[in-house]
Amino acid sequence: DMTVCILGYSTPFLPVLLEGGTRCPGAMVLCLSPTWTSRVPSETSPGAWSLLLSRGISFKVGGHSALETFVPPRRANYVTGTFAPGDPEGGWVGELARDLDCPTGGSVQLAHRLEDTLVARWVLAARANLPVPPTLAFVLGARGDLPADPVAPGVKLVRLEDPQGQQSLVQEEVGAFLGCTAMEPYGQVVVRPAGWQWWGTGTRSTHRKKEGAAVAQAVGAWLRGLTEEDSVLLEAMVPTAHLPVPPPRSPAPRLPMALRICTLVCRSWGDRPQLCQVACAVGRAESPVRHGAALPQGLDSSLQQWGVVAPSQRQALATRLREATEAAMAALLATEAELSPQQRGGTRAHTDILGEHSAGDTAGVRDRLAVLSAVSPSPSPGVDFLLACVDDALELVALATNSQRCLETCMLAEAMGHSVGEPRGDLPRLLAEAMLHRAQCHLVEGKDILLIGAGGVSKSFVWEAARDYGLRIHLVESDPEHFAAGLVQTFLPYDSREHRRDEEHAERVLELLRSRGLRPHACLSYWDDCVVLAALVCQGLGLRGPAPAAVRVAKQKSRTHQHLQRCRRGRPPPAAFAVPCRRLQSHGDVERAAGAVPFPAVAKLEFGAGGVGVRLVENAGQCHAHAARLWRDLRGDADHPGIGLGWGNAMLLMEYVPGTEHDVDLVVFEGRLLGAWVSDNGPTRVPAFLETAACLPSCLPADRQAQLVRAALECCRACGLRDGVFNVELKLGPAGPRLLEINPRMGGFYLRDWIREVYGPDLLLAAVLVALGVPPVLPARPAPRTHLAGVMCLGSEHGETLAGGGGMEVLRELHGRGLVRLNRLFEEPEGAGEYEEPLLSVACAGATLAEACERLLGLCQGLGIDSPRYPVEHFLSHFK
C-alpha cells in the first residue's frame, strides 16, 4: 500500500489529510504517538531505516477518518512532521524521521539550518541572487555549516578565534561597515544574536548609525557569550516602503504600518518550486505582526490598501513575489543537495514545502514573517522578505529563513474565503498532490519492469528516467547490438520484427523469462511496433495492461474506425467521432473504396507510424498511383524500420477531415480519466502530412479542448483501452472532433518532454504506475508553467544547414543553457522524399504563446531553418 505518514498532530494540516484521503483513499495516515510506530533496518538501503506503522488515523473519501490497527504493519513511503525545535512533539518526531529509506519532508537538522539567519541569508543572497539588507556577521572558528570562504552580495563574514582578545578588530570592522557605501541610504541598524536557538526570542537592539561606539559596544556584549553554533549580526534597518494614500485623503495623521506577505511554495513535479498560496497581514510598524495576531487578507487588496493603485503594478509585484519565492526555494534545494546525509538528517531528507513572507520593516520582521518548509504542519522553516522602496520603486528584500506558522495563516485565509462564498482554493490539493507524488516515486523504486522494444534515439530518455526512478529494466529487443543493452538490468535479444506472428513471439518471450527466472512486476511498451506483443506478454504473465484484443483494434487504423462506427450508444456515441474508411490491399480495393469514401481523401499505411506515406489524394487515379509507389518502395520492415511494416504494407483510404490537428495524451486507469493534455499541430505540407510545428498548451478555448479530451477518452473506452497511457490524434472542425488514429502507447516525438516541462507530470512514470496497478496522482487542475512552440527539422531541408553550417552545435549549446528544447528523433535522416521522417524538434519557451513563437521564429531565421521552401512563420501563424 502507498502510505503518506504525518508524524504529530497539527490542525492546519487537516485539510491536506482530507484532500489526500479523497484523492487516494487510505493513503494518508496520521500518527499521534511514537508507540504506534517502529523503526527496522532497511532491506534496500544499508545504514537506513524503514518506518512501520502499527496504528494510525487513516482518511477516506467524503471526509471520513478512522483509527486503524495495521496487521501486518504498513511501511511508510513518505514521512513528514513537526521538526522545529521548541515544539512539544518535535523530539520524538525528529527521532522517528531520522535516516529513513523513504522520502522525508524535512528533518531537525534542516530546520536548524533554515532557522539560522546567517546561513539562510547567505543562501538567499549567494544562491538565489536576491537582495538582502547590508549585513556584518561575526562567527567563531570554522563554522562547518558555512562555506570556507562564503561570498554573498551584501553579507560580510568575520571569523573570530577569540572574541575577548579581538576587540580592536571588532571595532575596526564595525566602523568600516557603518561607513561603507552600501550603508549610505540607511540611518538605523539592528544588533542581535542569530542561530536556530535564538529563533522567536525577539532579542535585539536598535541603534542610530552615527552612534558607532554604542553599536560596537552592543556587538561586543553579545560576542562575550558567543558559541560555535551562533553568530552576532549587525544589519541595516531597511525602512518600510511609504506610498502615497490614494485620494480622498483623510486629514488624520497616517501611522507607520507594516505589511506581512506570507507565501507558501512546495517542491512539485520534477523537483520544481510551485507557489501554492499568498496571505497577508497588516499591523503597526513598532509592534511585530505575529501569526494569529491579525486576520489574513489577499495580496491584491493589501497592496491597494498600501497605496499601490495601478493594477499593472500590483500584478508586477505579485509576479516578482512568486519569482523570488520560487528562487529562494530552488536555492535552498540546491544547497541541501550539496550537504552530506548526516547534515541533512538522512539521505532522503529534503525540504518539500516553503512559506515566505514580506514585511514592512526589519526590526520586528523575524517575529512576524516566515516561510514554511519541509511539509511540517506546525512551525516550519520560512523566508522573510521586506517590502522596501529603492530609487522610488518597490523592491522585495530577502531577510532570512526561520520557523513560523505560515501554513496556519494560509489555511485560515482559505477557511475565511469559504465563509463568504469564495471558491475552494488550491492549497490543500497542491500539498496533498506533492506528498502523494513523492510517495509514488518511492513506491516504484526497485520494481522489475519488462520493456518490449527499445526504440531509437528518440527514446533515450527512458534509460535516464529508469535510473532516476530506481527501476530495474529487463529489455526484450530485436537488435542484438542495440545501444541500450548496457543500460538495463537484463538484455534479452529476440527478433520479433515479423509482428504477424506475435502470438508465437509472446510464447517465446515467456520462455525466455522463465529460463532466466525473471518475474517482472509490470510489462509495457512505448514503441509503436511492439504494443500488441507487450499486451500478449502482459496477459501471459497475469499483469495489468490493456487487453490484446483492444490493442489490436487500436493498432489497425481501418479496424478502429469500423469498430467505432458500430458503437452507437451514448450521447454522442463513439460512432460520431469515426470517419468513413476502407482497407486497401490491392488495386481492386482502391476501386471499391472510391465508391464508399468521398474525395478528397487520405491514403496511408494501415499500421503506419510517424506520418510516413500519408498523402492527400483528389481522385481514384491519384490513389492508385500513390498505392503503387508505396507497395513498390515499402515492402517490409527492412525498407523503413519502425513505421509498422512488420505488420505488412496494407493501406487504407479515409475521408479527409477539415480543421485543425491536435494530439491528446491520456492517462486512463480502470476506465477512469486521470489526466489529459491537449497540444496543437501546425499546418502540414500538403499533399503530404508530415508534422511541421506544434505548441503546448493548446491555444484552443477550454470548451473546445474539453471536446477533444472527451472524444479521445470515449474512443479509447469503446475500443476496450481501459488501462494505460495513450496518444490520440484528432481533427477539430466546426462540427466538433473527428478521430484520425489511436496510438495505444505513450505519445512519441517530443510529447513526454514537453508535458513535463509545461505541466510537470511524467507520462513514463504514469505508464509504469498504471502497469503496476497503482492509479497515478496527477494534477487535478493542471496549470501551465510556460508556453512551448516548436518546429520540426528535416534532413532534406535542414541537414546541410544544421551539420555543415554549425547550426547543430549552436542548438546543443542553447539546449544546455536552457534557452531551447532540443529533441533528437533520429541519429541520421530516415527515409527520403515522401517517406522522410523529421530529424529533430526544436522549441522555445515563453510567458505567452506569442512570446514563444516570436523567439522560435527568430531562432529559425538566424540558423537558416526558416526558408521560402520551409516557411516557419506560416507554420506558427496558426497558433492564435
C-alpha positions in Angstrom: 0.0 0.0 0.0 1.0 3.6 -0.6 1.4 5.3 2.8 2.0 9.0 3.4 2.7 9.4 7.2 2.2 12.7 9.1 4.0 12.4 12.5 2.4 14.5 15.3 -0.8 16.4 15.1 -1.4 19.8 13.7 -4.8 21.4 12.9 -3.7 23.3 9.8 -2.7 20.0 8.1 -6.2 18.5 8.4 -7.4 19.9 5.0 -4.4 18.3 3.4 -5.1 14.9 5.0 -8.8 15.2 3.9 -7.8 16.1 0.4 -5.3 13.3 0.2 -7.9 10.9 1.6 -10.2 11.8 -1.3 -7.6 11.5 -4.0 -6.1 8.2 -2.6 -8.4 6.7 0.0 -6.5 5.3 2.9 -3.1 6.5 1.7 -2.9 9.4 4.2 -2.1 8.3 7.8 -1.8 10.5 10.8 0.4 9.1 13.6 -0.1 10.7 17.0 2.2 8.7 19.2 5.7 7.1 18.8 4.2 3.9 20.3 2.3 3.5 17.0 5.5 3.0 15.0 8.7 1.0 14.9 11.9 1.5 13.1 13.5 -1.5 11.4 16.8 -1.8 9.4 16.1 -1.1 5.7 16.2 -4.1 3.4 17.1 -1.9 0.4 19.3 0.9 1.8 22.2 -0.2 4.1 22.5 2.1 7.1 19.0 3.4 6.7 15.7 2.5 8.5 12.2 1.7 7.4 9.3 3.2 9.4 6.5 0.8 10.0 3.1 1.8 11.3 1.1 -0.5 13.5 -1.6 2.1 14.2 -2.8 5.3 12.6 -5.7 7.5 11.7 -6.4 7.0 8.0 -8.5 9.3 5.8 -11.1 8.2 3.2 -13.4 9.7 0.7 -16.0 12.1 2.0 -14.0 13.3 4.9 -14.3 10.0 6.8 -11.4 9.0 9.1 -10.8 6.0 11.3 -8.3 4.9 13.9 -6.9 1.6 12.5 -4.6 -1.1 13.6 -2.4 -2.4 10.7 -1.6 -6.1 10.6 1.0 -6.5 9.2 2.4 -3.0 9.9 2.3 -0.6 7.0 5.6 0.6 5.6 5.7 4.4 5.1 6.5 5.6 1.6 6.7 9.3 2.6 7.2 10.8 6.1 6.9 14.3 7.4 6.1 16.0 10.7 6.9 18.8 13.2 10.7 19.2 13.2 11.0 22.7 14.6 12.8 22.9 17.9 10.7 24.0 20.8 7.6 22.1 19.6 6.5 19.7 22.3 6.3 16.9 19.8 9.5 17.8 17.9 11.7 15.4 19.8 10.1 12.1 19.0 9.1 13.2 15.5 12.6 14.1 14.6 14.0 10.9 16.0 11.5 8.7 14.1 12.1 10.5 10.9 15.9 10.3 11.1 17.8 8.3 8.4 14.8 6.8 6.8 14.9 4.9 3.5 11.8 6.7 2.1 11.5 10.4 1.1 11.2 12.6 4.2 9.8 16.1 4.1 12.4 17.7 6.4 14.4 17.0 9.5 15.6 18.6 12.7 19.0 19.3 11.0 17.4 21.0 8.0 15.1 23.0 10.4 18.2 24.2 12.3 19.8 25.4 9.0 16.7 27.2 7.9 16.3 28.9 11.2 19.8 30.2 11.3 19.6 33.7 9.8 23.2 33.8 8.7 23.1 30.5 6.9 19.8 31.4 5.2 20.9 34.9 4.3 24.0 33.6 2.6 21.8 31.1 0.6 19.3 33.8 -0.4 22.0 36.3 -1.5 24.6 34.0 -3.0 22.5 31.2 -4.5 19.1 32.8 -5.1 20.5 36.2 -6.2 18.0 38.0 -4.0 18.8 41.4 -2.5 19.4 41.3 1.3 20.0 44.1 3.8 23.7 45.0 4.3 24.9 42.6 7.0 28.1 42.2 9.0 28.3 38.8 10.7 30.7 37.6 13.4 31.3 33.9 14.0 33.6 31.7 15.9 36.1 29.4 14.2 35.4 27.5 11.0 31.5 27.1 11.3 31.3 23.9 9.2 27.7 24.7 8.1 29.1 27.6 6.0 31.5 27.5 3.1 35.1 28.1 3.9 35.0 31.5 2.2 31.4 32.4 1.7 30.8 35.2 -0.8 27.4 36.8 -0.9 26.4 40.2 -2.1 25.5 42.4 0.9 26.9 39.9 3.5 30.4 40.1 5.1 31.6 37.4 7.4 34.3 37.9 10.1 35.7 34.8 11.7 37.0 35.3 15.3 39.3 32.9 17.1 38.9 34.7 20.5 36.3 37.4 20.8 37.8 38.5 24.1 41.1 39.3 22.6 40.0 40.8 19.3 38.1 43.9 20.4 40.1 46.2 18.2 39.3 44.0 15.1 35.6 44.1 16.1 35.6 47.9 16.4 37.5 48.3 13.1 35.0 46.0 11.3 32.0 47.8 12.8 33.3 51.2 11.9 34.1 50.1 8.3 30.7 48.6 7.9 28.8 51.7 9.2 30.8 53.9 6.9 30.6 51.7 3.8 28.8 52.7 0.6 26.1 50.1 1.0 25.0 51.7 4.3 24.6 55.2 2.9 20.8 55.0 2.4 20.2 53.8 6.0 20.1 55.7 9.3 19.5 52.8 11.8 21.0 49.4 12.5 20.0 46.3 14.4 22.3 44.2 16.6 21.2 40.7 17.5 22.4 37.2 18.1 21.4 34.7 15.4 21.2 30.9 15.2 18.4 28.4 15.5 18.4 28.6 19.3 17.6 32.3 19.1 14.5 32.0 16.8 11.4 33.6 18.3 13.2 35.2 21.3 12.9 38.8 19.8 16.4 39.6 21.3 17.8 42.6 19.5 18.8 46.2 20.0 18.2 49.1 17.6 20.8 52.0 17.2 21.3 55.1 15.1 24.0 54.5 12.6 26.0 57.5 13.8 26.3 56.1 17.3 29.3 54.0 16.3 30.7 53.4 19.8 27.3 52.2 21.1 26.9 49.9 18.2 30.4 48.4 18.7 29.7 48.0 22.4 26.4 46.2 21.7 28.2 43.8 19.3 31.0 43.2 21.8 28.4 42.4 24.6 26.9 39.7 22.5 30.2 38.3 21.4 31.2 37.6 25.0 28.6 34.8 25.1 29.1 33.6 21.5 29.1 29.8 20.9 30.2 27.9 17.8 26.6 27.4 16.7 25.7 31.1 16.9 26.6 34.4 15.3 26.2 38.1 16.0 24.7 40.1 13.3 24.9 43.8 12.6 22.5 44.8 9.9 20.8 47.8 8.3 17.3 48.6 9.3 15.7 49.0 5.9 12.8 51.4 6.2 9.2 50.4 5.3 8.1 51.5 1.9 5.8 54.5 2.3 3.5 55.0 -0.6 1.0 57.9 -1.1 -2.5 57.1 0.0 -4.9 57.3 -2.9 -7.5 60.1 -2.7 -9.6 61.1 -1.0 -7.0 61.5 1.8 -8.0 61.6 5.4 -6.8 64.7 7.4 -5.9 62.3 10.3 -2.2 61.5 10.6 -1.0 58.4 8.9 0.5 55.9 11.3 3.5 53.8 10.3 2.3 50.3 9.4 3.9 47.0 8.5 2.8 44.6 5.8 3.4 40.9 6.0 3.2 38.8 2.9 3.1 35.0 3.6 3.7 32.8 0.6 3.6 29.0 0.5 5.6 27.1 -2.1 6.1 23.4 -2.5 8.6 21.2 -4.3 6.4 20.0 -7.0 6.6 17.8 -10.1 10.1 17.5 -11.4 11.5 19.0 -8.2 10.4 22.4 -9.3 9.2 25.1 -6.8 5.5 25.9 -7.2 3.8 28.8 -5.5 0.7 27.5 -3.7 -0.9 30.5 -1.9 -0.3 34.0 -0.7 -1.8 35.5 2.5 -1.1 39.0 4.0 -1.5 40.7 7.4 -1.1 44.4 8.3 -0.2 45.8 11.7 1.6 48.7 13.4 5.3 49.0 12.4 6.5 49.3 16.0 4.8 46.1 17.1 5.6 42.9 15.4 2.7 41.4 13.4 2.7 37.8 14.7 0.9 34.8 13.2 -2.5 34.6 14.7 -2.4 38.2 15.9 -4.1 39.6 12.8 -6.6 38.1 10.3 -5.0 37.4 6.9 -6.1 39.1 3.7 -5.3 38.8 0.0 -2.2 40.2 -1.7 -4.1 42.4 -4.2 -6.3 44.1 -1.6 -3.3 44.5 0.7 -1.3 46.3 -2.0 -4.3 48.5 -2.8 -4.6 49.4 0.9 -0.8 50.1 0.9 -1.3 52.6 -1.9 -0.4 50.6 -5.0 -3.2 51.7 -7.2 -2.3 50.7 -10.7 -3.4 47.1 -11.4 -0.3 46.5 -13.6 2.0 47.5 -10.7 0.2 45.1 -8.4 0.4 42.3 -10.9 4.1 43.1 -11.4 4.7 42.8 -7.7 2.8 39.6 -7.5 4.9 38.2 -10.3 8.1 39.3 -8.6 7.0 37.8 -5.3 6.3 34.5 -7.0 9.7 34.6 -8.7 11.5 35.5 -5.5 9.7 32.8 -3.5 10.4 30.1 -6.1 14.0 31.3 -6.5 14.5 31.0 -2.7 13.1 27.5 -2.7 15.3 26.5 -5.6 18.4 27.9 -3.9 17.6 26.0 -0.7 17.1 22.8 -2.6 20.3 23.2 -4.5 22.2 23.9 -1.2 20.7 20.9 0.5 21.7 18.7 -2.3 25.4 19.5 -1.5 25.1 18.5 2.1 26.1 15.1 3.5 23.4 12.7 4.7 24.4 13.5 8.3 24.0 17.2 7.7 20.5 16.6 6.2 19.3 14.2 8.8 19.2 11.3 6.3 19.9 10.6 2.6 16.2 11.0 1.7 15.5 14.1 3.8 14.7 17.3 1.8 12.8 20.5 2.2 9.5 20.0 0.3 7.3 22.9 1.4 8.5 26.5 1.9 6.4 29.5 3.1 7.8 33.0 2.5 6.9 36.4 3.8 7.4 40.1 3.1 7.2 42.8 5.7 7.2 46.5 6.3 10.3 46.8 8.5 13.2 44.7 9.8 13.0 45.5 13.5 10.2 43.0 14.2 10.1 41.2 10.9 11.6 38.0 12.2 8.8 37.5 14.7 6.1 38.3 12.2 7.1 36.8 8.9 8.2 33.3 7.9 8.3 30.6 5.3 7.1 27.1 5.6 9.4 24.3 4.5 9.6 20.5 4.9 5.9 19.9 4.8 5.7 20.5 8.5 2.3 21.3 9.7 3.3 23.3 12.7 6.2 25.7 13.0 8.2 25.2 9.8 11.2 26.7 8.1 10.5 30.0 6.3 11.9 33.0 4.5 11.4 36.7 5.3 11.1 39.4 2.8 10.9 43.2 3.2 8.8 45.4 1.0 11.1 48.3 0.6 11.3 51.4 -1.6 14.6 51.7 -3.6 15.0 54.6 -6.1 11.3 55.3 -6.0 10.5 51.7 -6.9 9.1 48.9 -4.7 11.6 46.2 -4.0 11.4 42.8 -2.2 14.4 42.4 0.0 15.1 38.9 1.4 15.9 38.8 5.1 16.1 35.3 6.4 14.6 31.9 6.7 13.0 30.9 10.0 10.2 29.0 11.6 6.7 30.3 11.8 3.1 29.1 11.4 2.7 30.0 7.7 0.6 27.0 6.9 -1.8 28.1 9.7 -2.1 31.6 8.2 -2.7 30.3 4.7 -5.3 27.7 5.9 -7.0 30.4 7.9 -7.2 32.6 4.8 -8.7 29.7 2.9 -11.3 29.0 5.5 -12.3 32.7 5.7 -12.8 32.7 2.0 -15.2 29.7 2.3 -17.4 31.7 4.8 -18.1 34.4 2.2 -18.7 32.1 -0.7 -15.3 32.2 -2.3 -14.5 29.0 -4.3 -12.3 26.4 -2.8 -8.6 27.2 -3.1 -5.8 25.1 -4.4 -3.6 24.9 -1.3 -4.8 21.6 0.2 -4.8 20.0 -3.2 -1.3 21.1 -4.1 0.2 20.0 -0.9 -1.6 16.6 -1.0 -0.5 16.1 -4.6 3.1 16.9 -3.7 3.2 14.4 -0.9 1.4 11.6 -2.7 3.6 12.1 -5.8 6.7 11.7 -3.6 5.3 8.5 -2.1 4.5 7.1 -5.6 8.0 7.8 -6.8 9.3 5.8 -3.8 6.8 3.1 -4.5 8.3 2.3 -7.9 11.9 2.1 -6.7 13.4 -1.3 -7.2 10.5 -2.6 -9.3 11.3 -5.0 -12.1 9.8 -3.7 -15.4 9.8 -5.7 -18.6 10.0 -3.4 -21.6 9.2 -4.8 -25.1 11.2 -2.9 -27.8 13.9 -0.3 -27.1 13.2 2.1 -30.0 15.7 4.6 -31.3 17.5 7.7 -30.1 14.2 9.5 -29.6 13.5 7.1 -26.7 16.9 7.6 -25.0 15.2 9.5 -22.1 13.8 6.1 -20.9 17.2 4.9 -19.7 17.9 8.1 -17.7 14.4 8.1 -16.3 14.7 4.5 -15.2 17.9 5.2 -13.3 16.4 8.3 -11.7 13.3 6.4 -10.6 15.3 3.3 -9.4 13.6 1.0 -11.9 15.2 -2.4 -12.8 14.6 -2.7 -16.6 14.5 -6.0 -18.4 14.5 -5.3 -22.1 13.3 -7.5 -25.0 14.8 -6.1 -28.2 15.2 -7.3 -31.8 18.5 -5.6 -32.4 21.2 -7.6 -30.5 23.6 -4.7 -30.9 21.3 -2.0 -29.6 23.0 0.7 -27.5 20.6 0.1 -24.6 22.0 -3.3 -24.0 24.5 -1.9 -21.5 22.0 0.4 -19.8 19.5 -2.2 -18.5 19.4 -4.8 -15.8 18.8 -7.7 -18.2 19.1 -7.6 -22.0 17.0 -10.2 -23.9 17.7 -10.2 -27.6 14.8 -11.7 -29.5 13.8 -10.9 -33.1 10.1 -10.1 -33.1 10.0 -7.8 -36.2 7.6 -10.1 -38.0 4.6 -8.9 -35.9 2.0 -11.0 -37.8 3.4 -13.9 -35.6 3.1 -12.0 -32.3 1.3 -14.9 -30.5 4.3 -17.1 -31.2 6.7 -14.3 -30.2 4.8 -13.9 -26.9 5.3 -17.6 -26.1 9.0 -17.4 -26.8 9.4 -14.3 -24.7 7.6 -16.0 -21.8 10.0 -19.0 -22.2 12.9 -16.5 -22.1 11.7 -15.1 -18.8 11.1 -18.5 -17.3 14.6 -19.6 -18.3 16.1 -16.5 -16.6 14.0 -16.8 -13.5 12.5 -13.3 -14.1 9.2 -12.4 -12.6 8.6 -8.7 -13.6 6.2 -6.5 -11.6 5.0 -4.8 -14.8 5.2 -5.1 -18.6 4.8 -2.3 -21.1 5.9 -0.9 -24.4 6.3 2.7 -25.7 7.5 1.6 -29.1 4.6 1.5 -31.6 5.6 -1.7 -33.3 5.6 -3.7 -30.1 2.3 -2.7 -28.4 0.4 -5.9 -29.3 3.3 -8.1 -28.3 3.6 -6.3 -25.0 -0.2 -6.8 -24.4 0.1 -10.5 -25.1 3.1 -10.9 -22.8 1.2 -9.0 -20.1 -1.7 -11.3 -20.5 0.6 -14.4 -20.2 2.2 -13.0 -17.0 -1.1 -12.1 -15.5 -0.1 -8.4 -15.2 -2.2 -5.3 -15.6 -2.4 -3.8 -19.1 -4.7 -3.2 -22.0 -6.3 -6.4 -23.4 -4.6 -7.7 -26.6 -7.9 -7.5 -28.5 -8.3 -3.8 -27.6 -4.7 -3.0 -28.7 -5.3 -4.9 -32.0 -8.4 -2.8 -32.7 -6.5 0.4 -31.9 -3.3 -0.6 -33.8 -5.1 -1.3 -37.1 -6.5 2.1 -38.3 -9.3 1.0 -40.5 -10.4 -1.5 -37.9 -10.5 1.3 -35.3 -12.9 3.4 -37.3 -15.1 0.5 -38.4 -15.3 -0.7 -34.8 -16.3 2.8 -33.6 -18.9 3.1 -36.3 -20.7 0.1 -34.7 -20.6 1.8 -31.2 -23.9 3.8 -31.3 -24.7 4.1 -27.6 -24.1 7.3 -25.7 -24.6 11.0 -26.3 -23.0 11.4 -28.6 -22.0 7.9 -29.4 -18.4 7.0 -30.3 -19.6 6.5 -33.9 -19.9 10.3 -34.1 -16.1 10.6 -34.0 -15.3 7.9 -36.6 -14.5 8.7 -40.2 -15.5 6.6 -43.3 -12.6 4.5 -44.4 -11.7 1.3 -46.4 -8.8 -1.1 -46.2 -6.6 -1.3 -49.4 -4.6 -4.5 -50.1 -4.9 -4.4 -53.9 -5.8 -2.0 -56.7 -9.2 -3.7 -56.8 -9.7 -2.5 -53.2 -8.9 1.0 -54.4 -11.8 0.9 -56.9 -14.2 -0.4 -54.3 -13.1 2.1 -51.7 -13.5 5.0 -54.2 -17.2 4.2 -54.3 -17.6 4.4 -50.5 -15.2 7.2 -49.4 -15.7 10.7 -50.8 -12.8 12.6 -52.3 -10.6 14.4 -51.4 -9.4 11.6 -49.2 -6.3 10.5 -47.3 -4.3 7.3 -48.2 -1.9 5.9 -45.7 -0.4 2.8 -44.2 -2.8 0.7 -42.2 -0.2 0.1 -39.4 1.9 3.2 -40.1 3.7 5.5 -37.7 5.4 8.9 -37.9 3.3 10.1 -40.8 5.3 8.2 -43.3 3.5 7.5 -46.6 0.4 9.6 -45.7 -0.9 11.5 -48.7 -3.9 13.6 -49.8 -5.5 12.2 -53.0 -8.0 14.1 -55.1 -9.4 11.1 -57.0 -9.1 7.4 -57.6 -6.3 7.8 -60.1 -4.1 9.6 -57.6 -4.9 6.9 -55.0 -3.8 4.1 -57.5 -0.6 5.9 -58.2 0.3 6.5 -54.6 -0.6 2.9 -53.6 1.6 1.6 -56.5 4.6 3.7 -55.4 4.2 2.7 -51.7 3.7 -1.0 -52.3 6.8 -0.9 -54.5 9.0 1.0 -52.1 7.9 -0.2 -48.7 7.6 -4.0 -48.7 9.0 -5.0 -45.3 10.5 -3.7 -42.1 14.0 -3.6 -43.6 12.8 -0.9 -46.1 11.9 1.5 -43.4 12.3 0.3 -39.8 10.0 1.4 -37.1 7.0 2.5 -39.1 4.9 -0.7 -38.8 5.9 -2.6 -41.9 6.4 -5.7 -39.7 2.6 -5.9 -39.9 2.6 -5.7 -43.7 2.2 -2.8 -46.1 -1.6 -2.7 -46.4 -3.1 0.7 -46.8 -6.4 2.5 -46.1 -8.4 5.2 -47.7 -10.2 7.5 -45.3 -12.3 10.7 -45.8 -10.3 13.9 -45.5 -11.4 15.8 -42.4 -11.0 19.6 -42.4 -10.0 21.5 -39.3 -7.0 21.9 -37.0 -5.0 18.8 -35.9 -4.4 18.0 -32.2 -2.8 15.4 -30.0 -4.5 14.3 -26.8 -2.4 12.4 -24.4 -4.4 10.4 -21.8 -3.8 8.6 -18.6 -6.6 6.0 -18.0 -6.9 3.7 -15.0 -9.8 1.2 -14.9 -11.6 3.3 -17.5 -11.3 6.5 -15.4 -9.6 9.5 -16.9 -6.8 10.6 -14.5 -5.0 13.1 -16.7 -5.2 14.7 -20.2 -3.1 17.1 -22.2 -4.0 18.8 -25.5 -1.4 20.1 -27.9 -1.9 21.8 -31.3 -0.2 20.9 -34.5 0.6 23.4 -37.3 -0.4 23.0 -40.9 1.1 20.1 -42.7 2.8 20.4 -46.1 0.0 19.2 -48.3 -0.2 16.8 -50.1 2.0 15.0 -47.5 1.0 15.1 -43.8 4.4 15.3 -42.1 4.2 17.4 -38.9 5.7 20.9 -39.2 5.1 22.7 -35.9 3.3 22.3 -32.6 2.5 24.2 -29.4 1.7 23.3 -25.8 -0.6 24.2 -24.0 -3.2 24.4 -26.7 -4.4 27.8 -27.8 -8.0 26.5 -28.1 -10.7 27.7 -25.7 -11.3 25.4 -22.7 -14.6 24.1 -24.1 -13.0 23.1 -27.4 -10.2 21.3 -25.5 -12.8 19.5 -23.5 -14.5 18.3 -26.7 -11.2 16.8 -27.8 -10.5 15.1 -24.5 -13.9 13.6 -24.2 -13.8 12.4 -27.8 -10.4 10.8 -27.2 -11.5 9.1 -24.0 -14.7 7.7 -25.4 -12.9 6.4 -28.5 -10.3 4.6 -26.2 -13.0 3.2 -24.0 -15.1 2.0 -26.9 -12.1 0.1 -28.3 -11.5 -1.5 -24.9 -8.5 0.5 -23.8 -9.1 0.9 -20.1 -5.6 0.9 -18.5 -2.6 2.7 -19.8 -1.2 5.9 -21.3 -2.5 6.6 -24.8 -1.9 9.1 -27.5 -4.9 10.1 -29.7 -4.7 12.1 -32.8 -7.8 14.1 -33.8 -9.0 16.9 -36.1 -11.2 19.6 -34.8 -13.6 21.2 -37.2 -16.8 23.3 -36.9 -18.9 20.2 -36.1 -16.5 19.0 -33.4 -13.8 16.4 -33.1 -13.1 13.6 -35.6 -10.7 10.8 -34.9 -7.6 10.2 -37.0 -6.0 7.4 -35.1 -5.3 5.9 -31.6 -1.8 5.1 -30.6 -2.1 2.6 -27.7 1.1 3.8 -26.1 2.7 6.9 -24.7 2.9 9.9 -27.1 6.0 10.0 -29.2 8.4 12.6 -30.5 8.7 15.5 -28.0 5.4 15.0 -26.2 6.7 13.4 -23.0 9.4 16.0 -22.6 7.1 18.9 -23.4 4.4 17.8 -21.0 7.0 17.5 -18.2 8.3 21.0 -19.0 4.9 22.7 -19.2 2.9 20.8 -16.6 5.3 18.7 -14.6 4.0 15.2 -14.6 5.9 12.4 -16.4 4.0 10.2 -18.8 6.6 7.5 -18.4 6.2 7.3 -14.7 2.4 7.4 -15.1 2.6 4.4 -17.5 4.8 2.5 -15.1 2.4 3.2 -12.2 -0.7 2.1 -14.2 1.2 -1.1 -15.2 1.9 -1.7 -11.5 -1.8 -1.4 -10.7 -1.4 2.0 -9.0 -3.6 4.9 -10.1 -1.1 7.8 -10.7 -1.5 11.0 -8.8 -1.7 13.8 -11.4 -2.6 17.5 -11.1 -6.4 17.7 -10.7 -6.3 21.2 -12.2 -3.1 21.4 -14.2 -1.8 24.9 -14.8 0.9 25.6 -17.4 4.2 26.9 -16.1 5.2 28.1 -19.5 4.3 28.0 -23.2 6.2 26.0 -25.8 6.3 26.4 -29.5 8.3 24.0 -31.6 9.2 23.2 -35.2 10.3 20.0 -36.9 13.6 19.9 -38.9 14.0 17.7 -41.9 17.2 16.2 -43.2 16.3 17.2 -46.8 15.6 20.8 -45.8 18.0 21.5 -43.0 20.6 18.8 -43.0 23.3 20.9 -44.6 22.5 24.0 -42.5 22.5 22.1 -39.2 25.5 19.9 -39.9 27.8 21.9 -42.3 26.7 25.3 -41.1 27.3 24.7 -37.4 23.6 25.0 -36.5 23.6 21.7 -34.6 26.4 22.9 -32.3 24.5 26.1 -31.6 21.3 24.2 -30.8 23.2 21.9 -28.4 24.8 24.9 -26.6 21.4 26.7 -26.3 19.8 23.5 -25.1 22.5 23.1 -22.4 21.8 26.7 -21.3 18.1 26.0 -21.1 17.3 28.5 -23.9 15.8 26.0 -26.3 14.4 22.4 -26.0 16.1 20.1 -28.5 14.6 16.6 -29.1 16.7 14.4 -31.3 14.4 12.0 -33.2 17.0 10.1 -35.3 20.8 10.0 -35.5 20.6 10.2 -39.3 17.8 11.2 -41.7 15.3 8.4 -42.0 13.7 7.8 -45.4 13.7 10.1 -48.4 11.2 12.1 -50.4 7.7 11.4 -49.4 8.8 8.8 -46.9 11.0 11.2 -44.9 10.7 11.5 -41.1 11.6 14.5 -39.0 15.2 14.6 -37.9 14.7 16.7 -34.7 12.3 19.1 -32.9 13.5 22.4 -31.6 11.3 24.5 -29.4 11.4 27.8 -27.5 9.5 28.8 -24.3 7.8 32.0 -23.4 5.5 33.5 -20.8 2.9 33.6 -23.6 2.4 31.6 -26.7 3.1 34.8 -28.8 6.4 35.2 -27.0 7.4 31.6 -27.5 6.6 31.8 -31.3 8.5 35.1 -31.6 11.6 33.6 -30.0 11.3 30.4 -32.1 10.9 32.4 -35.4 13.9 34.5 -34.6 16.0 31.4 -33.8 14.9 29.7 -37.1 15.7 32.7 -39.1 19.1 33.1 -37.5 20.0 29.4 -38.1 18.5 29.2 -41.6 15.8 26.7 -40.6 13.2 29.2 -41.9 13.2 29.5 -45.7 10.8 30.0 -48.6 10.6 26.3 -49.0 10.0 25.8 -45.3 8.1 28.9 -44.1 8.3 28.7 -40.3 6.3 31.9 -39.9 3.4 30.4 -41.8 3.6 27.2 -39.7 3.4 29.2 -36.5 0.7 31.6 -37.7 -1.9 29.0 -36.9 -1.3 29.2 -33.2 -3.6 32.0 -32.2 
